[in-house]
Amino acid sequence: MAKYEVGFDGRWQEAFDDREEAIDWAREVAETGRIVDVVQKRRLLPRRFVTAFPESERAAREAAWSVPWTDAGATQPYGGP
């Protein structure tokens, strides 16, 4: 079963079972001025980008998540899989 994790301030802050709940919370947090990532986490698979807030940062955050882990090392958002 997938979990949806929300990250900001350089670390994972919360995990949700419901995708929309994670996105709603991320949107609320972004209103405080933070850049927030929402990713999908499945057992034994790397995290997969879902969305980011504010929307003006979405393309850049998606690009950061699209770099393969084998090439990214510690430069990947939040430091690893």
FENNOR-V470857 format. One record per backbone hydrogen bond with DSSP energy under -0.5 kcal/mol. NH is the residue of the N-H (numbers start at 1). CO is the residue of the C=O. E is the energy in kcal/mol with one decimal. If there is no record, write none. Layout:
nh:NH co:CO e:E
nh:NH co:CO e:E
This chain:
nh:3 co:41 e:-2.5
nh:4 co:16 e:-3.0
nh:5 co:3 e:-0.5
nh:5 co:39 e:-2.2
nh:6 co:14 e:-2.7
nh:7 co:37 e:-2.4
nh:8 co:11 e:-1.9
nh:11 co:8 e:-1.3
nh:13 co:6 e:-3.0
nh:14 co:6 e:-1.4
nh:16 co:4 e:-2.7
nh:19 co:17 e:-0.5
nh:22 co:18 e:-1.9
nh:23 co:19 e:-2.4
nh:24 co:20 e:-2.7
nh:25 co:21 e:-2.2
nh:26 co:22 e:-2.5
nh:27 co:23 e:-2.4
nh:28 co:24 e:-1.9
nh:29 co:25 e:-2.5
nh:30 co:26 e:-2.4
nh:31 co:27 e:-1.0
nh:31 co:28 e:-0.6
nh:32 co:29 e:-2.1
nh:33 co:30 e:-2.0
nh:34 co:29 e:-0.8
nh:36 co:34 e:-0.5
nh:36 co:53 e:-3.2
nh:37 co:7 e:-2.5
nh:38 co:51 e:-2.8
nh:39 co:5 e:-2.4
nh:40 co:48 e:-3.2
nh:41 co:3 e:-3.2
nh:45 co:42 e:-2.2
nh:48 co:40 e:-2.3
nh:50 co:38 e:-2.8
nh:51 co:38 e:-1.6
nh:53 co:36 e:-2.4
nh:57 co:54 e:-2.3
nh:58 co:55 e:-1.2
nh:61 co:57 e:-2.4
nh:62 co:58 e:-2.7
nh:63 co:59 e:-2.1
nh:64 co:60 e:-1.9
nh:65 co:61 e:-1.8
nh:66 co:62 e:-1.1
nh:67 co:63 e:-0.5
nh:67 co:64 e:-0.7
nh:71 co:68 e:-1.4
nh:72 co:68 e:-1.8
nh:73 co:69 e:-1.9
nh:75 co:72 e:-2.2
nh:76 co:73 e:-1.1
nh:79 co:76 e:-2.1
nh:80 co:77 e:-0.8
